[in-house]
Amino acid sequence: MDKPNFFTDVQAKINQALENSPAKDIEKNVKAMMSQGFAKLDLVTREEFDIQAQVLAKTRAKLEALEARIAELEAK
């Protein structure tokens, strides 16, 4: 038996044993509990965070431009 097939067979047997073991149920339960816990926290995705950071940067730039314009108008 060549080594790649041996390792593939061993991996398949381990996966099959895990699928039929209580460990799989424990994993599912832990994932479900963690999902519930995270859902209760007001978390945002990385994508949402990045979008809000871009909006904030644009708003800050506009504010700085307006402040400069006001200072220029007041100086006149």
N, C-alpha and C positions, 0 to 999 in steps of 0.2 A: 504494500500500500504506500503510495507516495505521500509526502508530508502535507501538501496543501489539502488533499482529500481527507487525511486523518484529522487535521485541525477543523476542517469544515464539518466533518461528522461529529466530532466532540462538541463543537459549538452548537450544532443542531440538537444534540441530545441534552445538553445543558439547558438550552432554551425551552425544549419540550418539558423537561423536569420542572423548570421554573413556572411554566404556564399551568402545570397541573398541581403546583404546590400552594400552600397558604401564603407564601411570600408574595405572590401576585396580588392576592386580595388585600394584603397589608399595604402594598404599594398603592393600589387604587384608593384605599381608604385614606392614606396619608395625603395623597394628591388632592382628594376631595376636601379634606379638612383644611389644607393649605389654601386651596382656591377660595373656600368660604372665608377664611381669615383675611386673605388679601382683598376680597370683595368688600369687606367691612371697612377696610382702610381706604381713605380717599387717595388712591394712587392713580397716576397717569402713565400712559405709555411713553416710551422714549420719543416716539414720533410726535406725540402731542406736546411734550416738553420742548422739543426742538422748534416746533412751529411757534409756540408762545414766546420762546427766546428770540426768534426772528422778529415777531411782532413788537416785542419790547425794544429791540435794537432800533427798529425803524421809528417807533414812537419817540425814543430818546433822541434820535438824530433830528426829527422834526421839531422837537421841543428846543433843542440847542439852536437850531436855525431861527426859530421864532424869537428866542431870547436875544440872539444877536441882532435881529431885525429891530426889536423893540429898543435895545440899547442904542442902535444907530439912529432911530427916529427921535429918541429922547435927547440925543446929543445935538440935534439940529435946532 
